[in-house]
Every structure is written in C-alpha cells, then in structure tokens.
Amino acid sequence: MSKYESEIKRRRTFAIISHPDAGKTTLTEKFLLYGGAIAQAGQVKGKKNTRAATSDWMEIEKQRGISVTSSVMQFQYEGFCINILDTPGHQDFSEDTYRTLMAADSAVMVIDAAKGVEAQTRKLFKVCALRDIPIFTFINKMDREARDPFELCEELEHELGIDTYAMNWPIGCGKEFKGVYDRQNRKVIHFTSNTNAKAATATEIEPDDPALADLIGAAKRDQLVDEIELLDGASCDFDVERVRHGKLSPVFFGSALTNFGVEPFLEEFLRMTTAPLPRKAGEEVIDSFDDDFSAFVFKIQANMNKAHRDRIAFMRVCSGKFEADKEVYHVQGGKKIRLSRPQQLMAAEREIIEEAYAGDIIGVFDPGIFSIGDTLCAPGKKFKFDPIPTFAPEHFQRIRSIDTMKRKQFLKGVEQIAQEGAIQIFKTPYSGMEEVIVGVVGTLQFDVLEYRLRSEYNVELYKEGLPFEYLRWIVKEEEDAPALKEEDLLLPNDAKLVEDYKGNQLLLFASQWSIQWVQDRNKGLKLAEFGGAKF
C-alpha cells in the first residue's frame, strides 16, 4: 500500500452533535487529551480560574459558557488521524451545525443520561438520517443521577426511529457509578475515581469472578447478571453494515467529566468507522482514493483574528492529496487559483500546513471569492459536488442601523455574516437594503449578530420581531423565468413575498395553515422546504 493510500485509510472525520449541556464539548476535550493534543482539559462552564474549552474561541462563547460556532480540531490517536467537527449544541444553535454534518463521515450523538432525547437532537438526527451516515450514541453524565438505561435505549429507538445496540452497560449511576460491562469482550471494566485531567484508572475483571462482589458490592453484581441476561435475550443482533448505513446506533455509557468510559468508547468508535467516504457530484461519484485533489467549502468564518480582519474558508478534502501553493480549479468562479497559506485549525489556534489528504479539514484565506458549497478540484476536471442544502430559518426579525450614517458598515457586516451562513438575509422585492429581514434557525444567532456588528463593525442595531415561523423557496420551472410580484399571487395577511441576497424568491408564513392556503389557491406554484439542494 502506498503512503498516499495509507494516509487516507487512517483518517476519520466525524461531527459531535447534542442538545445543550449534554457534555459534548467536554467529551471533545477528553478526546484531545487522549490524543496528546492538549495537556489539560478545560470545562465549558466553570469558575474564573478554570480553563476555557479549547474548541470555544469566540469571546461570546467564553462569556456564556456555550459553543456558538462549529470548530474543527485534528489529533492523532493510535495510528489514526482524527478530524473532529465540534458543533454548537445550544438550543439556539445555527444552520452552521447542519452544514457541518455535510462535511462529516459519521456522527457521535451525546445524550444526557438524566434528560434523554431532547428537541434539538431530533432535528440533528433527521439531517444525519437524510445523509445515511453512521450515528454512535454516547450516553453521558452517568456520574450523576440518571434514568433507567433500558428506558433510555427504548426512547432512542422510539424518538429517532433507529435500532440501538448497547456496546457496554452501566453499573450504577451518580456516586454509585462503578463502571461498565463490555458486551463484546464480556468483561467488567471497573473505574477508580481520578482527577479530571487524567485518564481514568480501569480494572478489568470477569463477570463471574468472585472478586467482583468485593469491587462493586453483591447487590450490584446480582443486578448486573440479571440485566446482562435480559440484554442478551432482548436486543437485536449487532451488524456493523447496518451501523455504517445509519440503521443501527451502537450505544455507550460513560462520564466525559470524570473520563469513565471515554477511552473504550473512542477505541470502539475508531474500530467501527470507515475511512473517508466517496462523495456525489451529480451522476459522478468521486472516490476518496482518486489521485486528483477535490474539496468543497462548507463553512466561512470572518474575523477569527481581529488584528487581521481575515476571512477563512473551511474546506473538506474529498479526494486525493492537497499540496500548498499547488494550482487548483475553482468551479463556481470558473478560474484557476492557488490556495496560499493553508491552515489546520485547533479552534482559534492555527498551524500552516504543506499537505492534507481526503478526510482532512483545512482552512484557507478567502479574499471574498468563495461561497458555501463551492467545489475545488484539479485543473482539467469540471465536476460540481452536490450543493449543500439551505435550511429554512424559524425566527425572523426586521433590523436596521440606529445611526443612518453607518449604513455602509451595517450592510457590509450583515452581508459578511450572511455569506458565512450564520444568518439568512432577505428584503422586499424591488426595494433597497435600508431595512433587512434576518432569518435564523435559533434565536441565539440574533444575539451573535448584534454582538458581532457592534464589536467588528461598530454598528448599533434596531431590531423588531416578526410573526413568521416558516419559509419556503419558490421553485422556478425555468432559470430565466421572470421574478414574481406580490400582485401575481393570492396571499393571506400572514404571508409575505421576499428575496434573498442571491435574488432567489421566497415566501414567509406565520402558520402551516397559510402554506396550504397559498398552495391551494395558486395553481402551478411550487414551493420547496430546502434551498439549493434536494435530498
């Protein structure tokens, strides 16, 4: 096997998704700790003298103790090169989370053992299911009081419509959390309490060893024997192919904060996941092991470094090998370019790199030429990767600059943040941009927008809430069909025609009833739930 092939084969690229406070960023930190990427894990929430989490770099994240943007981290572990995409888990997360899942080959879903499946988790899961990617479940916070593990697995199956297979089984919870039973190796892993920054001390013991009763107590041992029998009789068979197609989710129990069960989970996860997957470009399938380089842009982030006012385009390398300063073809731009100073990122920390392989995530300086979903490939090739869908926002506000003299900065800032994909901006057709309608997936993005306009563009905002909750794209039968006017449509009072900054026309609705009403009364009008792509 060539060095080129072996480099791609050892790569794993996954996203970590969860509901707020399930412990996702803490789990990410522990992975980095095991890989030697950091010397001490930070906690997202904590006292003033506790370190901030590595993956939280934006000032607002450090102030609030949450993640609001996706961050990318790479580390090495036992011969694997791992790219983690840590997504915002706050209930007011952004469309950024959805797009990040488009760049991953698998997803780790973190569930709070006390709360189970929550609303946002369902949404994220839907995106994973649409992409047919493997989903691994880590039920976290077993060091606190938790719900019955059978109940949690049943809820996962019922809520998400996926079979589950418990890879390990918890012994107690809260202060009584003694360890887990590894079902594959049929061994009990007993954990000893430790400091948060170091790997947990584990003792392996056979379930029928008499010494087990001394370690965990006779009552817990008897309960474990009964539960193992129940599990073996009731659960479905383990099938790695079903796992790889997102039909069966392996479930692990543990505690990221105390490191209980994190390393066994990481090892099993790496054993079951695959090397970078092929990608579709229309009718063509681009294999990861193709010699020619290809990548797509899935995220744009401006002003990560305030001193430089820079703009970074994050790319997922899909095939071949990337080499710094080598000429590539930007398909949407229709020209050859050189990607200067490519960077690997550890959240806000950067390192200039000379090469990257399929599966890697790289950041390149963007002078304003890239958009989300753009394809880059070897000169001579002209395929386009399937577009990344635009997800419909659910919250809308009308905004303008309080100071009319700052209109230029206001427009520049709003357009910049919209290009990054954190917000979507709309205007009334045939009008200017003095007032802009902003749509977001989660309301926290309004705060992020206001914070960034003030700190990066020195603009104070006037905001007014709008009653709309649904957005639909108007599908044109022909590319050059003329734009619609409000008088061309029969609309109720709680619907509004708008257009985005790319000139696409859309309808805003206050209720599902309005959507149906408009479709019934406007024959031939086609509406789409996603913009830019079909699943």
Backbone torsions as a table, in degrees:
resi	resn	phi	psi	omega
1	MET	NA	132.8	-178.4
2	SER	-72.3	160.7	178.0
3	LYS	-58.7	-37.4	-179.3
4	TYR	-59.7	-48.6	180.0
5	GLU	-66.0	-42.9	-177.1
6	SER	-67.1	-32.0	177.5
7	GLU	-64.4	-41.4	179.7
8	ILE	-70.3	-41.4	-176.8
9	LYS	-63.1	-28.6	-177.1
10	ARG	-88.4	3.2	-178.4
11	ARG	-90.8	141.7	175.9
12	ARG	-135.0	128.0	-177.9
13	THR	-125.4	114.8	-178.2
14	PHE	-138.8	155.9	177.3
15	ALA	-104.8	145.3	173.9
16	ILE	-105.3	122.9	-177.4
17	ILE	-124.5	150.5	175.8
18	SER	-174.2	174.2	172.1
19	HIS	-80.2	161.8	177.0
20	PRO	-52.6	144.4	172.0
21	ASP	63.9	16.6	177.7
22	ALA	-81.0	-11.8	176.9
23	GLY	101.0	22.3	-176.6
24	LYS	-64.0	-47.8	-178.3
25	THR	-67.4	-34.2	177.1
26	THR	-63.4	-41.8	178.9
27	LEU	-63.3	-42.1	177.6
28	THR	-57.5	-45.5	-179.7
29	GLU	-59.6	-39.7	-178.9
30	LYS	-68.3	-35.6	175.0
31	PHE	-60.1	-45.0	-179.3
32	LEU	-63.8	-35.8	179.5
33	LEU	-63.0	-46.4	180.0
34	TYR	-66.6	-32.0	180.0
35	GLY	-81.2	-2.5	179.4
36	GLY	77.1	11.4	-178.4
37	ALA	-75.4	-27.0	175.2
38	ILE	-134.4	154.9	-177.1
39	ALA	-91.6	-24.0	-179.0
40	GLN	-146.8	132.9	-177.4
41	ALA	-78.9	139.0	175.8
42	GLY	-98.0	157.8	174.8
43	GLN	-105.3	146.6	-179.2
44	VAL	-68.2	-44.4	177.0
45	LYS	-104.9	146.9	178.5
46	GLY	170.2	178.5	-179.4
47	LYS	-73.5	170.3	-174.2
48	LYS	-62.0	-27.8	-176.9
49	ASN	-90.1	0.3	177.7
50	THR	-82.0	147.0	178.0
51	ARG	-66.8	148.7	172.1
52	ALA	-77.7	152.8	179.0
53	ALA	-64.7	142.8	-178.2
54	THR	-58.8	-38.2	-173.8
55	SER	-78.8	-8.7	177.6
56	ASP	-99.6	108.5	-174.8
57	TRP	-114.1	-22.6	-176.2
58	MET	-76.3	141.4	-175.6
59	GLU	-54.8	-40.8	-178.7
60	ILE	-63.5	-29.3	178.6
61	GLU	-69.0	-41.2	-179.0
62	LYS	-68.7	-34.5	-179.9
63	GLN	-69.0	-41.7	-172.6
64	ARG	-95.5	-11.9	-179.3
65	GLY	70.4	35.3	178.2
66	ILE	-139.4	165.5	173.1
67	SER	-99.3	127.9	178.3
68	VAL	-115.2	-11.1	175.3
69	THR	-128.5	155.3	175.5
70	SER	-73.0	140.0	174.3
71	SER	-125.0	159.2	-172.9
72	VAL	-120.6	132.3	179.6
73	MET	-138.8	142.2	177.7
74	GLN	-122.8	138.3	174.9
75	PHE	-150.7	164.0	-179.6
76	GLN	-104.2	142.3	176.6
77	TYR	-152.5	116.3	176.5
78	GLU	47.6	48.4	176.1
79	GLY	88.1	-11.6	177.7
80	PHE	-92.8	147.8	171.9
81	CYS	-109.0	113.5	-170.0
82	ILE	-109.7	128.8	174.3
83	ASN	-108.0	115.5	178.4
84	ILE	-103.4	133.1	172.6
85	LEU	-108.2	106.9	-178.5
86	ASP	-92.7	117.4	-174.6
87	THR	-99.0	158.4	175.7
88	PRO	-66.8	135.8	-179.4
89	GLY	-109.4	-2.0	-178.6
90	HIS	-61.9	147.3	-177.2
91	GLN	-62.9	-17.0	176.9
92	ASP	-100.4	36.4	179.2
93	PHE	-67.5	171.4	-173.4
94	SER	-111.6	-179.3	176.9
95	GLU	-63.8	-20.5	175.5
96	ASP	-49.0	-40.1	-179.3
97	THR	-62.2	-46.6	-180.0
98	TYR	-60.6	-45.0	-176.1
99	ARG	-67.0	-35.2	-179.9
100	THR	-61.2	-34.8	178.0
101	LEU	-64.0	-23.5	178.3
102	MET	-71.4	-22.1	-177.5
103	ALA	-94.7	-5.7	-175.9
104	ALA	-98.5	155.9	176.2
105	ASP	-98.8	-15.2	176.2
106	SER	-158.1	167.9	-178.2
107	ALA	-132.1	140.7	172.1
108	VAL	-105.9	119.2	-178.7
109	MET	-101.8	120.2	-179.2
110	VAL	-97.9	126.7	-178.6
111	ILE	-118.5	136.8	175.8
112	ASP	-76.6	123.3	-175.6
113	ALA	-62.6	-21.4	179.9
114	ALA	-89.8	-27.7	-173.3
115	LYS	-103.3	-27.0	-178.9
116	GLY	73.4	-153.1	-177.2
117	VAL	-74.6	129.9	-179.4
118	GLU	-119.6	169.2	-169.9
119	ALA	-50.8	-51.8	-175.2
120	GLN	-64.2	-32.7	-179.1
121	THR	-60.6	-37.5	-179.6
122	ARG	-61.9	-42.7	-178.9
123	LYS	-62.9	-46.9	-178.5
124	LEU	-63.8	-39.8	-179.4
125	PHE	-61.0	-39.5	-179.4
126	LYS	-57.9	-41.5	-179.5
127	VAL	-65.2	-42.1	178.4
128	CYS	-62.0	-43.6	-177.9
129	ALA	-63.7	-39.4	179.2
130	LEU	-62.9	-30.7	-179.0
131	ARG	-93.6	-3.2	175.4
132	ASP	62.9	35.1	-177.9
133	ILE	-100.2	150.0	-178.5
134	PRO	-62.4	141.3	178.9
135	ILE	-124.3	122.3	177.5
136	PHE	-107.7	134.8	-176.4
137	THR	-108.2	127.5	174.3
138	PHE	-114.6	109.5	178.8
139	ILE	-86.3	109.4	-168.7
140	ASN	-96.8	172.1	174.3
141	LYS	66.1	36.3	175.3
142	MET	-70.5	-12.0	176.9
143	ASP	-77.1	-2.1	175.5
144	ARG	-115.8	173.4	178.1
145	GLU	-61.9	132.9	-173.8
146	ALA	-131.4	163.1	175.7
147	ARG	-76.2	166.8	179.7
148	ASP	-60.8	128.7	-176.3
149	PRO	-60.8	-34.4	177.0
150	PHE	-62.4	-41.9	-179.8
151	GLU	-62.9	-41.6	-179.3
152	LEU	-64.1	-43.3	-180.0
153	CYS	-65.7	-39.5	179.7
154	GLU	-64.2	-41.1	179.5
155	GLU	-64.0	-42.1	177.2
156	LEU	-56.7	-46.8	-178.6
157	GLU	-65.0	-43.5	-176.7
158	HIS	-69.5	-47.9	-175.4
159	GLU	-72.4	-38.2	-171.9
160	LEU	-104.3	-7.5	176.8
161	GLY	65.4	39.6	-179.2
162	ILE	-136.0	144.2	175.6
163	ASP	-73.5	153.2	177.5
164	THR	-125.1	153.4	174.4
165	TYR	-136.5	116.3	-179.3
166	ALA	-73.5	113.8	179.2
167	MET	-76.9	-31.7	173.5
168	ASN	-138.7	171.9	-175.6
169	TRP	-136.6	132.1	-174.7
170	PRO	-75.1	146.5	174.1
171	ILE	-109.1	99.8	-178.7
172	GLY	76.4	-179.6	175.7
173	CYS	-152.8	171.7	-177.9
174	GLY	61.9	-138.2	179.7
175	LYS	-67.4	-18.1	-178.3
176	GLU	-93.3	8.2	179.8
177	PHE	-72.1	111.0	-172.5
178	LYS	-101.8	-17.6	-177.4
179	GLY	150.1	-160.1	-179.3
180	VAL	-136.4	157.4	173.3
181	TYR	-101.6	120.6	-179.8
182	ASP	-83.5	111.4	-173.7
183	ARG	-72.7	-29.8	-178.3
184	GLN	-69.9	-47.1	-176.6
185	ASN	-93.4	-3.3	-179.5
186	ARG	51.6	52.3	179.4
187	LYS	-134.5	149.1	173.8
188	VAL	-91.5	129.9	175.1
189	ILE	-106.0	109.5	-178.4
190	HIS	-95.8	128.0	-177.6
191	PHE	-100.1	143.6	174.2
192	THR	-107.5	136.8	-177.8
193	SER	-57.9	149.0	-173.8
194	ASN	-151.5	176.3	174.4
195	THR	-78.6	150.5	-172.0
196	ASN	-61.3	-27.1	-171.7
197	ALA	-83.4	-12.1	-175.5
198	LYS	-110.8	160.6	178.4
199	ALA	-63.0	143.5	-178.8
200	ALA	-68.5	144.1	176.9
201	THR	-84.7	122.9	-175.7
202	ALA	-120.6	142.0	175.2
203	THR	-118.7	126.6	177.9
204	GLU	-95.0	138.7	-177.9
205	ILE	-149.8	145.3	178.5
206	GLU	-69.6	143.8	-179.4
207	PRO	-64.1	-24.4	179.6
208	ASP	-97.4	8.8	176.7
209	ASP	-72.1	127.7	-179.8
210	PRO	-58.1	-26.2	-178.8
211	ALA	-67.6	-16.7	-178.8
212	LEU	-61.3	-38.1	179.7
213	ALA	-61.4	-34.5	178.3
214	ASP	-69.6	-35.0	-177.7
215	LEU	-74.4	-44.9	-172.8
216	ILE	-115.6	-6.1	-178.6
217	GLY	94.8	145.5	-175.9
218	ALA	-62.7	-39.9	-177.7
219	ALA	-63.8	-43.6	-179.4
220	LYS	-67.2	-37.5	179.0
221	ARG	-63.4	-45.8	-179.6
222	ASP	-62.1	-41.4	179.0
223	GLN	-62.2	-41.5	-179.4
224	LEU	-62.5	-44.7	180.0
225	VAL	-58.3	-44.7	179.2
226	ASP	-62.9	-44.4	-177.0
227	GLU	-68.0	-35.8	178.2
228	ILE	-63.1	-43.1	-179.7
229	GLU	-61.7	-43.3	179.9
230	LEU	-64.6	-43.8	179.8
231	LEU	-61.2	-49.1	-176.7
232	ASP	-62.9	-31.3	-179.2
233	GLY	-82.1	-32.3	-171.1
234	ALA	-99.0	-27.5	-171.6
235	SER	-81.3	157.6	178.9
236	CYS	-74.3	166.1	-179.8
237	ASP	-71.9	149.2	177.4
238	PHE	-80.4	129.5	-178.6
239	ASP	-138.3	109.1	-174.3
240	VAL	-64.3	-28.7	178.0
241	GLU	-66.7	-39.8	177.9
242	ARG	-66.4	-34.4	177.2
243	VAL	-62.7	-45.5	-175.1
244	ARG	-69.1	-16.3	177.2
245	HIS	-106.9	15.3	175.0
246	GLY	70.7	21.5	-179.1
247	LYS	-99.0	-18.4	-179.1
248	LEU	-136.1	126.9	-178.9
249	SER	-105.9	117.7	173.5
250	PRO	-69.0	132.9	-176.4
251	VAL	-111.7	132.3	177.7
252	PHE	-122.9	145.0	176.0
253	PHE	-111.8	144.2	177.8
254	GLY	179.4	-167.7	178.3
255	SER	-140.3	110.5	-178.8
256	ALA	-65.5	-36.8	-176.1
257	LEU	-63.0	-42.3	-177.6
258	THR	-99.3	4.6	179.5
259	ASN	70.5	7.6	-179.4
260	PHE	-71.9	116.1	174.9
261	GLY	85.2	1.8	-176.7
262	VAL	-74.8	-47.3	-177.2
263	GLU	-67.5	-43.2	175.7
264	PRO	-58.6	-37.8	178.8
265	PHE	-63.6	-46.7	-178.6
266	LEU	-60.4	-42.4	-178.6
267	GLU	-66.0	-43.7	179.4
268	GLU	-66.6	-40.1	179.5
269	PHE	-58.8	-47.3	-178.5
270	LEU	-65.6	-31.6	179.3
271	ARG	-68.3	-35.6	-174.3
272	MET	-90.4	-25.1	-177.3
273	THR	-81.1	164.9	-175.9
274	THR	-108.2	169.2	172.1
275	ALA	-65.5	169.5	-177.8
276	PRO	-48.3	135.5	-175.6
277	LEU	-85.7	155.9	175.6
278	PRO	-67.6	161.0	-179.0
279	ARG	-125.4	148.7	-179.9
280	LYS	-90.6	138.2	173.8
281	ALA	-130.9	82.6	-174.6
282	GLY	67.2	-123.9	-179.9
283	GLU	-80.5	-17.6	-175.8
284	GLU	-87.1	147.0	173.0
285	VAL	-114.9	123.9	-177.5
286	ILE	-96.1	113.5	-178.3
287	ASP	-78.8	142.2	-179.0
288	SER	-59.5	-29.8	-174.5
289	PHE	-90.5	3.8	173.7
290	ASP	-56.1	145.0	-178.7
291	ASP	-69.0	-31.1	-174.4
292	ASP	-81.2	138.1	179.1
293	PHE	-69.3	139.7	168.8
294	SER	-151.0	153.1	-179.4
295	ALA	-158.7	163.8	171.4
296	PHE	-135.4	151.8	-179.3
297	VAL	-86.8	125.6	179.1
298	PHE	-118.8	-6.1	-178.6
299	LYS	-158.2	142.0	174.6
300	ILE	-128.3	131.8	-178.7
301	GLN	-131.2	121.8	179.4
302	ALA	-98.1	157.7	171.2
303	ASN	55.3	38.3	174.0
304	MET	-67.5	-29.4	176.6
305	ASN	-119.9	105.1	-173.9
306	LYS	-60.9	-27.5	-178.1
307	ALA	-68.0	-26.6	-175.1
308	HIS	-108.9	-9.6	-177.9
309	ARG	49.6	45.5	-173.3
310	ASP	-91.0	174.2	179.9
311	ARG	-140.7	122.3	-175.5
312	ILE	-111.7	131.9	173.6
313	ALA	-100.3	123.5	177.3
314	PHE	-89.3	130.3	-179.0
315	MET	-123.3	142.2	171.7
316	ARG	-98.1	119.4	177.1
317	VAL	-75.3	124.2	-174.2
318	CYS	-101.1	-30.0	179.1
319	SER	-151.6	157.6	173.7
320	GLY	70.0	-161.4	-176.8
321	LYS	-121.0	134.6	176.3
322	PHE	-95.9	134.7	176.0
323	GLU	-126.2	134.9	-177.3
324	ALA	-58.0	140.5	176.7
325	ASP	67.4	5.7	175.4
326	LYS	-78.6	145.4	-178.1
327	GLU	-74.2	132.6	175.5
328	VAL	-128.0	164.2	-178.8
329	TYR	-105.4	123.4	177.0
330	HIS	-91.1	104.3	-170.5
331	VAL	-60.6	-50.8	-177.5
332	GLN	-65.1	-34.3	179.4
333	GLY	-79.6	-18.6	178.7
334	GLY	68.6	29.6	178.5
335	LYS	-151.2	162.0	178.2
336	LYS	-83.2	140.5	178.0
337	ILE	-139.8	162.4	172.1
338	ARG	-109.3	131.1	179.3
339	LEU	-89.1	102.8	-175.7
340	SER	-86.8	150.2	176.5
341	ARG	45.5	56.3	176.6
342	PRO	-64.1	145.0	-173.4
343	GLN	-129.1	147.0	168.1
344	GLN	-102.2	143.5	-172.9
345	LEU	-119.7	142.8	168.8
346	MET	-119.7	81.0	-171.0
347	ALA	58.2	-114.4	-177.4
348	ALA	-87.2	-13.9	179.1
349	GLU	-76.7	140.7	-177.8
350	ARG	-128.6	154.1	177.5
351	GLU	-142.0	126.2	179.6
352	ILE	-71.8	133.8	-178.2
353	ILE	-120.7	158.5	179.8
354	GLU	-102.3	-23.7	-177.5
355	GLU	-150.6	158.1	175.6
356	ALA	-153.5	155.4	-176.4
357	TYR	-121.3	168.7	177.7
358	ALA	-50.2	132.9	-177.4
359	GLY	103.6	-25.3	-178.4
360	ASP	-77.2	155.7	173.9
361	ILE	-111.9	125.6	178.3
362	ILE	-123.7	153.6	175.4
363	GLY	-111.1	132.8	177.2
364	VAL	-125.6	149.9	178.4
365	PHE	-64.3	131.6	-178.4
366	ASP	-115.1	111.4	178.7
367	PRO	-78.7	12.6	179.2
368	GLY	105.5	16.4	-176.5
369	ILE	-100.1	-15.8	-174.8
370	PHE	-97.7	149.5	170.8
371	SER	-126.8	160.3	179.0
372	ILE	-63.5	132.2	-179.5
373	GLY	97.4	-6.8	-179.0
374	ASP	-63.5	146.1	179.4
375	THR	-105.0	138.2	170.9
376	LEU	-122.7	137.4	-179.1
377	CYS	-149.7	178.6	-179.8
378	ALA	-67.6	142.3	176.9
379	PRO	-55.2	140.6	-177.9
380	GLY	100.5	-21.9	176.4
381	LYS	-100.2	144.5	-177.8
382	LYS	-136.8	30.1	179.8
383	PHE	-81.2	161.0	175.6
384	LYS	-122.8	129.3	174.2
385	PHE	-64.8	150.5	178.9
386	ASP	-53.9	136.9	-175.5
387	PRO	-64.1	152.1	175.8
388	ILE	-81.0	127.8	-178.0
389	PRO	-65.9	148.7	171.5
390	THR	-95.2	125.2	-177.1
391	PHE	-90.0	142.1	-176.1
392	ALA	-68.6	127.6	174.1
393	PRO	-66.0	162.5	-179.8
394	GLU	-122.6	-7.5	-178.9
395	HIS	-132.2	139.6	-174.8
396	PHE	-135.1	142.1	174.3
397	GLN	-138.1	150.7	170.8
398	ARG	-96.2	129.6	-177.6
399	ILE	-130.3	153.4	170.6
400	ARG	-155.6	164.9	178.5
401	SER	-77.4	134.0	177.7
402	ILE	-63.2	-40.9	179.4
403	ASP	-91.9	109.8	-176.7
404	THR	-64.8	-20.3	178.7
405	MET	-71.7	-14.2	-177.5
406	LYS	-103.1	25.0	-177.8
407	ARG	-57.4	-39.4	-177.5
408	LYS	-63.1	-47.4	179.0
409	GLN	-64.6	-38.8	180.0
410	PHE	-58.8	-50.4	-178.4
411	LEU	-65.3	-40.8	-179.5
412	LYS	-62.1	-46.0	-178.9
413	GLY	-64.5	-46.5	-177.5
414	VAL	-64.6	-43.1	-179.4
415	GLU	-66.7	-39.2	178.8
416	GLN	-61.0	-47.9	-177.3
417	ILE	-69.2	-32.2	176.4
418	ALA	-68.0	-38.6	178.6
419	GLN	-63.9	-31.4	177.0
420	GLU	-69.9	-19.3	178.7
421	GLY	89.6	7.2	179.4
422	ALA	-74.3	-29.4	179.0
423	ILE	-135.8	164.3	169.3
424	GLN	-118.2	139.4	-178.9
425	ILE	-117.9	144.2	-177.2
426	PHE	-136.7	159.1	172.5
427	LYS	-140.8	163.5	174.9
428	THR	-71.4	133.3	-179.5
429	PRO	-55.5	147.1	177.8
430	TYR	63.0	27.6	175.8
431	SER	-130.7	169.0	179.7
432	GLY	-81.8	-168.3	-176.2
433	MET	-111.2	25.7	179.1
434	GLU	-61.6	-39.8	175.4
435	GLU	-117.1	136.3	-176.3
436	VAL	-123.2	138.7	171.6
437	ILE	-94.3	126.9	-179.4
438	VAL	-108.6	133.1	175.4
439	GLY	-117.1	136.7	179.6
440	VAL	-135.3	156.6	176.8
441	VAL	-77.0	-38.5	179.3
442	GLY	-133.2	144.5	-170.7
443	THR	-66.0	-19.3	176.9
444	LEU	-58.6	-29.3	-178.7
445	GLN	-64.2	-25.6	173.6
446	PHE	-63.6	-42.9	179.0
447	ASP	-65.4	-40.7	179.7
448	VAL	-63.8	-42.7	178.7
449	LEU	-60.0	-48.6	-179.1
450	GLU	-62.3	-43.2	-179.9
451	TYR	-62.2	-45.6	-176.8
452	ARG	-71.9	-37.2	178.3
453	LEU	-64.5	-37.2	179.9
454	ARG	-71.5	-47.2	-173.0
455	SER	-81.2	-31.1	-175.8
456	GLU	-100.3	-25.4	-175.4
457	TYR	-124.2	-1.2	177.2
458	ASN	59.1	41.8	-178.2
459	VAL	-120.1	129.5	174.4
460	GLU	-96.7	139.1	-172.5
461	LEU	-105.2	145.9	163.9
462	TYR	-102.7	127.3	-177.7
463	LYS	-123.7	141.3	177.9
464	GLU	-137.6	123.7	-178.6
465	GLY	-68.1	145.8	177.5
466	LEU	-118.2	150.8	-171.9
467	PRO	-80.9	3.3	-173.6
468	PHE	-77.6	147.8	179.0
469	GLU	-130.2	-13.5	-175.7
470	TYR	-130.1	149.7	-179.4
471	LEU	-135.9	136.4	175.8
472	ARG	-133.8	138.8	177.1
473	TRP	-83.2	138.0	175.2
474	ILE	-84.9	121.4	-176.9
475	VAL	-87.4	123.1	177.8
476	LYS	-86.1	134.3	177.8
477	GLU	-70.2	-37.9	178.3
478	GLU	-128.2	145.2	-176.9
479	GLU	-55.4	-41.5	-174.2
480	ASP	-94.0	16.6	178.4
481	ALA	-62.7	140.8	-177.2
482	PRO	-66.1	152.8	178.7
483	ALA	-67.4	145.3	178.8
484	LEU	-80.6	155.6	171.4
485	LYS	-116.5	158.8	-177.9
486	GLU	-56.8	-34.5	-178.2
487	GLU	-70.9	-13.5	177.2
488	ASP	-78.1	-13.6	-173.7
489	LEU	-118.9	150.7	170.5
490	LEU	-93.6	110.1	-176.6
491	LEU	-123.7	141.3	173.1
492	PRO	-75.9	173.4	-177.8
493	ASN	-63.2	-25.9	-176.3
494	ASP	-99.7	30.3	174.4
495	ALA	-131.2	149.7	-176.2
496	LYS	-145.1	137.6	176.3
497	LEU	-88.1	128.7	178.2
498	VAL	-137.0	171.7	171.5
499	GLU	-135.1	150.2	179.6
500	ASP	-88.9	179.3	-173.8
501	TYR	-73.7	-5.3	174.6
502	LYS	-97.7	1.3	177.8
503	GLY	90.6	2.1	176.7
504	ASN	-72.3	142.2	178.3
505	GLN	-96.8	142.4	-176.1
506	LEU	-141.6	163.6	174.1
507	LEU	-120.8	133.0	174.6
508	LEU	-97.8	139.0	-179.5
509	PHE	-131.3	148.4	176.6
510	ALA	-90.4	-17.2	-177.4
511	SER	-152.9	161.5	176.0
512	GLN	-63.9	-33.9	-179.6
513	TRP	-58.3	-42.8	-179.4
514	SER	-62.0	-38.3	-179.5
515	ILE	-60.7	-48.0	-179.6
516	GLN	-62.7	-42.0	-179.0
517	TRP	-59.0	-45.8	-178.8
518	VAL	-65.9	-41.2	-179.2
519	GLN	-67.1	-36.1	179.7
520	ASP	-67.5	-34.0	-172.4
521	ARG	-100.2	-5.5	179.2
522	ASN	-122.2	81.1	-176.8
523	LYS	-61.5	136.9	179.2
524	GLY	89.8	-10.2	179.5
525	LEU	-80.3	122.8	-179.8
526	LYS	-108.6	129.2	-179.7
527	LEU	-117.4	142.1	179.6
528	ALA	-120.7	144.0	-178.1
529	GLU	-81.3	-27.9	177.5
530	PHE	-113.9	147.4	176.4
531	GLY	-102.9	143.6	170.3
532	GLY	83.2	-15.6	-177.8
533	ALA	-161.3	157.8	175.4
534	LYS	-118.7	142.9	175.3
535	PHE	-85.5	NA	NA
